[in-house]
Amino acid sequence: MPQLTAIITGASEGLGKAFAVELAGRGCNLVLVALPNTGLTNLASYLQKTFDIKADTLELDLTAADSPEQIFAYLSKQKRTAHILINNAGLGNWDWFTDKETAFYKKQIELNITTPVLLTRLFLGQVDAAVTSYILNVGSLGGLFVVPKKQVYGASKSFMRYFTRCMQLELTGTNVKMSLLSPGGINTRPEIILMNQKLKGIAKATIFEADEVARIAIDGMFKGKKEIIPGAANKLLVFLNGILPGFVKDAIIKGKLKGHG
Ligand SMILES: NC(=O)c1ccc[n+]([C@@H]2O[C@H](COP(=O)([O-])OP(=O)(O)OC[C@H]3O[C@@H](n4cnc5c(N)ncnc54)[C@H](OP(=O)(O)O)[C@@H]3O)[C@@H](O)[C@H]2O)c1
C-alpha cells in the first residue's frame, strides 16, 4: 500500500488537531488546513519530527470562494494525490436565532456546508482508482436531534448526514469509502469544556476527549463504517430518538431550555 496523504480541514485546534496526531501516528502524510496564524506550522513540524511523515500546511480561510480549488491546485502542482479527506472545520454556536447577525449565518453555512461539498467534489476528481480512498465527514448528534439555539448549526449537520448517505449510495462499487462521524459533545474549546463540566448523568457520559473521538473515528473510517457514533451513551440516545414520539422529545427539549434563556 502506498503511503497515504490526508487533507484535514480545521487542523489547528480541537478535533482537527487530534485527527492530525492520530493520522500522523499511523504513518500518513498530511495537508493541514486552517486560518492564518493559528500555529499550524508548529504543529506540522512537531508531527514531521515525531512521526517521520511529511506535513504540509495551507493557511486559508475556507469560506473564501476559491479556497477549495487552492488546496487541490497546490497538490496538483506537486503531482500528488490525496487519499483521505477529513471534512472537519465547522462553526458551532448556542444562541437564539435573532441574537446573531446575517454575516454569522452566512459564514456558518459556507464553512459547514459549501466547503465540504466542494472539497468532496474536487477530491473525487483526483482519486487514484487503484488505491482505496476515504472521506470522513464530521457531523454531529446535533444533526439528528431538534435543538433550539442550534437551529442553523443543527440543520447544517443534518445536511451533512443526508449528503453522506446519498454519496455512500452513489459510491457503491467504487474504491472510495465515505463515513459520517456523529459525535456528542467533545472537550475542545474552553467555553465548551466549561459547559461540559456542569453536566451530570447520561449527559456527562456523552462527552469525549478529542483524541478519543479521533481514534474511534479513524478506526471506523478505515473499516468503511457508514456512521461512527462514539460511546455507548450516544448510541443509546440515537436509539431513543428513533423510538420516542415527537411530542415527548419536544417536551424534554423545552424542559432543558427552561433556565437557559
Ligand atoms: N466540540 C464539540 O462538542 C463538537 C461536537 C460535535 C461535532 N463537532 C464538530 O467537530 C468539528 C470540529 O469541532 P471543534 O470543536 O474541534 O472546533 P474548533 O475547536 O472550533 O476548531 C475548528 C477548526 O476549524 C478552523 N476554522 C474555523 N473557521 C475556519 C475557516 N473559515 N477557515 C479555515 N479553518 C477554519 C479553526 O481554526 P481557528 O483555530 O483559526 O479558529 C479550527 O482549526 C466541527 O465540524 C464541529 O461541528 C464538535
The ligand as an ORCA input file, in Angstrom:
! r2SCAN-3c Opt
* xyz 0 1
  N     -16.764     20.315     20.048
  C     -17.904     19.637     20.047
  O     -18.560     19.466     21.096
  C     -18.416     19.026     18.768
  C     -19.479     18.125     18.835
  C     -19.957     17.545     17.683
  C     -19.386     17.881     16.454
  N     -18.362     18.773     16.411
  C     -17.794     19.118     15.091
  O     -16.422     18.800     15.092
  C     -15.728     19.665     14.193
  C     -14.550     20.285     14.909
  O     -15.046     20.970     16.055
  P     -14.086     21.559     17.180
  O     -14.900     21.675     18.403
  O     -12.801     20.819     17.181
  O     -13.880     23.044     16.612
  P     -12.772     24.135     16.971
  O     -12.020     23.764     18.195
  O     -13.519     25.425     16.937
  O     -11.815     24.012     15.717
  C     -12.309     24.350     14.460
  C     -11.157     24.355     13.494
  O     -11.627     24.897     12.242
  C     -10.813     26.008     11.911
  N     -11.586     27.005     11.218
  C     -12.635     27.727     11.685
  N     -13.056     28.580     10.746
  C     -12.261     28.388      9.670
  C     -12.176     28.966      8.382
  N     -13.030     29.934      7.983
  N     -11.216     28.552      7.525
  C     -10.327     27.597      7.915
  N     -10.359     26.995      9.097
  C     -11.305     27.390      9.968
  C     -10.341     26.548     13.241
  O      -9.246     27.383     13.052
  P      -9.001     28.562     14.166
  O      -8.142     27.921     15.199
  O      -8.339     29.604     13.407
  O     -10.349     29.015     14.665
  C     -10.017     25.244     13.948
  O      -8.821     24.680     13.467
  C     -16.766     20.694     13.703
  O     -17.253     20.311     12.451
  C     -17.854     20.601     14.758
  O     -19.119     20.999     14.258
  C     -17.854     19.359     17.536
*
